Amino acid sequence: MADILYVALGDNVKNSKSILIWALQNSGGKKICIIHINQPATVIPLMGAKFPASSMKEKELRAYREIERQNKQKILDEYCRICGKMGVRPEVIHADMYCIEMGIVEQISQHGIRKLVMGAAADKHYSKKMTDLKSKKAIYVRLRAPRSCCIQFICKGYLINTREGILDEADVEVRSSQNTKSESSDHFTVQCGGQNLGASPCNSGQVSIRGESITEFSSLDGTEDPSTPWRRSDALGDPDGCVESSTRYGPGSSYSTCSSSGEVDISRIPSIRSWGSDSQSAGNLHHPSSPSVLDGSIDDTLYAKLEQAMAEAANARREVFQEAERCGKAKKDAIEAMRRAKVSESLYAEEVKQRKETQEDLAQEQEEHQKVINQLNQVIEELQNALDKQSSHERQIAESDEMVKGLELRIASAMELLQTYKQERDEFQEERDIAQKEAEELRIKLGEASSTKTPQFFSELSFSEIEGATQNLDPSLKIGEGRHGSIYKGLLRQTQVAIKLLHHQNLKDPSGLQHEVDTLRKLRHPNLVTLIGFCEEAQALIYEYLPNGTLEDRLCCKDNTPPLSWQTRICIAIDLCSALIFLHSYTPVSILHGDLTPAKVLLDANFTSKLSDFGNRPAPSHDQSLKDNNITLCWRTELKGSTFAYLDPEFLLTGELTLKSDVYSFGIILLQLLTGRPPLGIRKEVQFALDAGKFKALLDPLAGDWPFEQAEQLADLALRCCEMYRTNRPDLMSDVWTVLEPMRVSYEVSYPSQLSYEEHSEPPSYFLCPIYQEVMHNPHVAADGFTYELKALREWFDGGHTTSPMTNLKLEHCNLLPNHALRSAIQEWQQRH
């Protein structure tokens, strides 16, 4: 048994799990054997009450014991499962005893256990300073177990105490001889309530016997009284009260007094039957020095006392028997009362059921009666309404007759007017045709005149002009470095321009560059950077110069520039959305930006945003159907230079960029405008703040006091644009613009708040008509949400156009709405300048 580590575990797997795990971890390769002592219940719960096991029927008791066995098996299976997880296949020893600690000691002796692990106390009693045992079971086992067994006591996974084993055979023999002497002794100690019995009666009325076997009293004639068995305590962990008696004796009984030495004379107890040792005979229980009644050596006094004791014992047995009969009769009465109660209960339930059915029938009849009354009232009301309608119809018929007569007269007069109108219409059509021709000529002249305000270098420039504009590519004039080339600030023909020199690795063939220039020169929109020239020899593109740099620099307040106000940021988002809508709806082929970042958004003197680098993506094949609106224009490209945080997530899977990829980038930029934070991880950060109700703290405080409702609306819109899958992202025109366009009308007047009018004499870009490119005098809002000069819009419609001048999309209607707020702002600006 030295190669086996035994572990004593209780019914509570949760509390004993730490003991088993400690034993597995410290077994040192030894076999594991689980010891489990089951305590059979002495009180059986039944129908909400508890009955003694001795009073239960054999069938019911056997069924309950089977439930106990199944529960015990589940506990053992759970312990084996824990061992199996740690690669150990344990052995199991289990026994049924009324006293757990005595059962453990018995198993130690029976199996010759040399090493045992068991609990020291409940886990809730554990502390770092704990060095001694708290459990009564543990204390009992430590004191009573054979000395040859080494016992380790565990609490909450920690070793608390170790009782070392003594392997000396002489010691084992001494203990064995002592146990034999104690078993053959003619006296045993009876304790009451934890104290040795004295001469006074026991106060508690219960008797517990110390020893390794459970005993019970029986009558002198050897018959057992089933109503007075000795029973163990129901407290599972109390080794001080292993076996107790449930029978209470009166003060006059011979069982209620004890000798002055604390020991009960066996001659006063009728007989003892041992459950723990079958070899012990009844004759061995008598004290060896007690005089025998048969040998005639006892005197008359002692003999009289013996007869008196025997009489008292007979009376006690008789009283116990009578008490058992009374208990049996009371039990039968109780069962009969319960049966009558059940019968009464069933009769009452039937009566309640019948009463409920009667009430339901009555309620149903009352409901039907009420329905009939309601129907009658409804019929009467409908009849009255019919009579009222009849009288009303009669009056209407009379009035209609009079109206018919009047209309006949009007029709005759209208026919005469119709002939006159037809003649006038023919005249107006002739005048309209003449006016259209004049308007077309005037529009062409106005377009030529407005184009002279901005340099239009659509012919190829020489390399010498590029060098002269940049002072031989002076590094001090270098204002930026892009993925495709370097950008210089230059002065060309008395106009400040931005010159982009392409890198050598991005050099294109002349035909390719010319094709790109031809495409870019046709794109004209207030929120697109204007291409004003190119140089094929130097591979250079010349754009209009925007003094306020990129949106990326302004969000970071580069060179200590003042932060952008929240009004300016909202207008920048509106301008950027307008530019993307124009590119995506461009005909005959939609234009994809594909690399949209704050560095590609430039700001002019009035902080109007203009999108750049929108012509670097190759066009789709020409054989692709352009009439099928269900086809999304997309093409494969490589991940070169694109900022990862702004890139469409689906591009990493498919390698394709679509128009929805620009929507994702726009959503990230909109979140940056709101929060001023870096793009990486900003989507999850804003989503978490909205869910936690802390979005207000996330807004950029440098932008001023944000209107929280509009900011929250923009954040929700931006998160929709940043959806992981393209199909879930909104459409710019139908979904995004419908949210931004009302804000455009609200904040147009406050848009120049970033810089005062006194600092810049140039009119803001939104004061200019998108068609005439001149300051508007009578601004009107069209169906596309943009503001134009009224005269320019009328000429546009008279020319046969039904689409928007800004988005190229078909207008829902041609109605115009005066923009009084913008007109007042223009007039105020004109007064200052």
Stockholm file with secondary structure:
# STOCKHOLM 1.0

chainA/1-833         MADILYVALGDNVKNSKSILIWALQNSGGKKICIIHINQPATVIPLMGAKFPASSMKEKELRAYREIERQNKQKILDEYCRICGKMGVRPEVIHADMYCIEMGIVEQISQHGIRKLVMGAAADKHYSKKMTDLKSKKAIYVRLRAPRSCCIQFICKGYLINTREGILDEADVEVRSSQNTKSESSDHFTVQCGGQNLGASPCNSGQVSIRGESITEFSSLDGTEDPSTPWRRSDALGDPDGCVESSTRYGPGSSYSTCSSSGEVDISRIPSIRSWGSDSQSAGNLHHPSSPSVLDGSIDDTLYAKLEQAMAEAANARREVFQEAERCGKAKKDAIEAMRRAKVSESLYAEEVKQRKETQEDLAQEQEEHQKVINQLNQVIEELQNALDKQSSHERQIAESDEMVKGLELRIASAMELLQTYKQERDEFQEERDIAQKEAEELRIKLGEASSTKTPQFFSELSFSEIEGATQNLDPSLKIGEGRHGSIYKGLLRQTQVAIKLLHHQNLKDPSGLQHEVDTLRKLRHPNLVTLIGFCEEAQALIYEYLPNGTLEDRLCCKDNTPPLSWQTRICIAIDLCSALIFLHSYTPVSILHGDLTPAKVLLDANFTSKLSDFGNRPAPSHDQSLKDNNITLCWRTELKGSTFAYLDPEFLLTGELTLKSDVYSFGIILLQLLTGRPPLGIRKEVQFALDAGKFKALLDPLAGDWPFEQAEQLADLALRCCEMYRTNRPDLMSDVWTVLEPMRVSYEVSYPSQLSYEEHSEPPSYFLCPIYQEVMHNPHVAADGFTYELKALREWFDGGHTTSPMTNLKLEHCNLLPNHALRSAIQEWQQRH
#=GR chainA/1-833 SS CTTEEEEECCSCHHHHHHHHHHHHHTSTTCEEEEEEEECCCSEEEETTEEEEGGGSCHHHHHHHHHHHHHHHHHHHHHHHHHHHHTTCCCEEEEEECSCHHHHHHHHHHHHTCCEEEEESSCGGGCCTTCCSCCCHHHHHHHHHSCTTSEEEEEETTEEEEEECCCCCHHHHHHHHHHHHHHHTCSCCCEEETTEECCSSCCSSCCCEECSSSCEEEECTTSCCCTTSCEEECSCTTCGGGSEEECCCCCTTSTTSCCCTTSCCCGGGSCEEEESSCTTCCGGGGSCTTSCCSSSSCSCHHHHHHHHHHHHHHHHHHHHHHHHHHHHHHHHHHHHHHHHHHHHHHHHHHHHHHHHHHHHHHHHHHHHHHHHHHHHHHHHHHHHHHHHHHHHHHHHHHHHHHHHHHHHHHHHHHHHHHHHHHHHHHHHHHHHHHHHHHHHHHHHHHHHHHHHTTSCCCCSBCCHHHHHHHTTTTCGGGEEEECSSEEEEEEEETTEEEEEEEECGGGCCCHHHHHHHHHHHHHCCCTTBCCEEEEETTTTEEEEECCTTCBHHHHHTTGGGCCCCCHHHHHHHHHHHHHHHHHHHTCSSSCCCCCCCCGGGEEECTTCCEEECCCSCSCCCCTTSCSSCTTCCCCEECCCSSCCGGGSCTTHHHHCEECHHHHHHHHHHHHHHHHHCCCSTTHHHHHHHHHHHTCHHHHSCGGGCSCCHHHHHHHHHHHHHHTCSSGGGSCCIIIIIHHHHHHHHHHHSTTGGGGSCGGGCCSCCGGGBCTTTCSBCSSEEECTTSCEEEHHHHHHHHHTTCCBCTTTCCBCSCCCCEECHHHHHHHHHHHHHC
#=GC SS_cons         CTTEEEEECCSCHHHHHHHHHHHHHTSTTCEEEEEEEECCCSEEEETTEEEEGGGSCHHHHHHHHHHHHHHHHHHHHHHHHHHHHTTCCCEEEEEECSCHHHHHHHHHHHHTCCEEEEESSCGGGCCTTCCSCCCHHHHHHHHHSCTTSEEEEEETTEEEEEECCCCCHHHHHHHHHHHHHHHTCSCCCEEETTEECCSSCCSSCCCEECSSSCEEEECTTSCCCTTSCEEECSCTTCGGGSEEECCCCCTTSTTSCCCTTSCCCGGGSCEEEESSCTTCCGGGGSCTTSCCSSSSCSCHHHHHHHHHHHHHHHHHHHHHHHHHHHHHHHHHHHHHHHHHHHHHHHHHHHHHHHHHHHHHHHHHHHHHHHHHHHHHHHHHHHHHHHHHHHHHHHHHHHHHHHHHHHHHHHHHHHHHHHHHHHHHHHHHHHHHHHHHHHHHHHHHHHHHHHHTTSCCCCSBCCHHHHHHHTTTTCGGGEEEECSSEEEEEEEETTEEEEEEEECGGGCCCHHHHHHHHHHHHHCCCTTBCCEEEEETTTTEEEEECCTTCBHHHHHTTGGGCCCCCHHHHHHHHHHHHHHHHHHHTCSSSCCCCCCCCGGGEEECTTCCEEECCCSCSCCCCTTSCSSCTTCCCCEECCCSSCCGGGSCTTHHHHCEECHHHHHHHHHHHHHHHHHCCCSTTHHHHHHHHHHHTCHHHHSCGGGCSCCHHHHHHHHHHHHHHTCSSGGGSCCIIIIIHHHHHHHHHHHSTTGGGGSCGGGCCSCCGGGBCTTTCSBCSSEEECTTSCEEEHHHHHHHHHTTCCBCTTTCCBCSCCCCEECHHHHHHHHHHHHHC
//
